[in-house]
């Protein structure tokens, strides 16, 4: 009978932390040359780890000072707006509390499933993500906005930045898809707010969560 592959691991045990550390070592060794600053690379490396995709290094960009702005916002416990329930569920409270002990689950906002948001979206025949961002306006001013799903939500935030002087501490701009995705990111990258962006159609909640977790880790280096 053929021996199951798990026997190799059982013979030389590695826990989750050791597997993660080895994975990051492999990424550092196999990554192509890049121009990221060390702390920027920490973020991109974590995203590569989440997706097993080295080409993320080719399409991830940072505004000047974005990492510093993110660390400052996390250390003061700034509210976090998530554009999907998946991001809200995926963000580790333990990692956030390592950055600022004041973090509670209630400081991670996601309004896309709220009844009033759903009703507005139905009445006006527009995506719920637009009205969810509007509802979060107070938290978005000096807060952290995390997009992995909803380009229309990002477009609405861009409008609020331009027309209502909302100033997020950081925008993690990684919505994924084919409609309104590219232009939402391109517009954000022209605005005078800190941002981290996966350019083009690519993105997703997993990458957005990975980026924020990496930033949490940088808070206590």
Secondary structure by P-SEA (a helix, b strand, c coil): cccccccccccccccaaaaaaaaaaaaaaccccccccaaaaaaaaaaaaaccccccccccccccaaaaaaaaaaaaccbbbbccaaaaaaccaaaaaaacccccccccccccccaaaaaaaaaacccaaaaaaaaaccccccbbbbbcccaaaaaaaaaaaacccbbbcccbbbbbcccaaaaaaaaaaaccccccccccccccaaaaaaaaaaaaaaccc
